Amino acid sequence: MHYITALGADPKLAVAHNSLGRLYLTQGQISQAIVQFGEALRLNPDYKEAEENLRVAKTSDVQFLQQRTIDFWLAALCILIWMTRGGTNRWVFL
């Protein structure tokens, strides 16, 4: 990871923080990406690319959490339907 090496040499490189954030984002490590984009903006408040990347990362994080919540409630609903039918082996999937 060249970005980490670069940041080890100079932790004030906003471009390296932004690039590392993009790498984390592509790997699905959204919270780490948000930290890196935030640091890039702290170092360079006018860094438009980092600002846009942070917006995308935060949106991705919210969408991920919303989908996990939906998945949870659908599973709970399936269990509830199963239980109300007397616990038979007749599962209902929506």
Residue pairs with C-beta under 8 A, 6 or more apart in sequence:
1 20
1 23
3 16
3 17
3 19
3 20
3 23
4 20
6 13
6 16
7 13
7 16
7 17
7 20
10 16
12 43
13 43
14 39
14 40
14 41
14 43
14 44
14 47
14 50
15 40
17 36
17 37
17 39
17 40
17 43
17 50
18 36
18 37
18 40
18 47
18 49
18 50
18 53
20 36
21 32
21 33
21 34
21 35
21 36
21 37
21 40
21 50
21 53
21 54
21 57
22 33
22 53
24 30
24 32
24 33
24 36
25 33
25 53
25 56
25 57
25 60
30 57
30 60
30 61
30 64
31 61
33 53
33 57
34 54
34 57
34 58
34 61
37 50
37 51
37 53
37 54
37 57
38 54
40 47
40 50
41 47
41 50
41 51
41 54
44 50
74 94
77 94
78 91
78 92
78 93
78 94
81 92
82 88
82 90
82 91
82 92
85 92
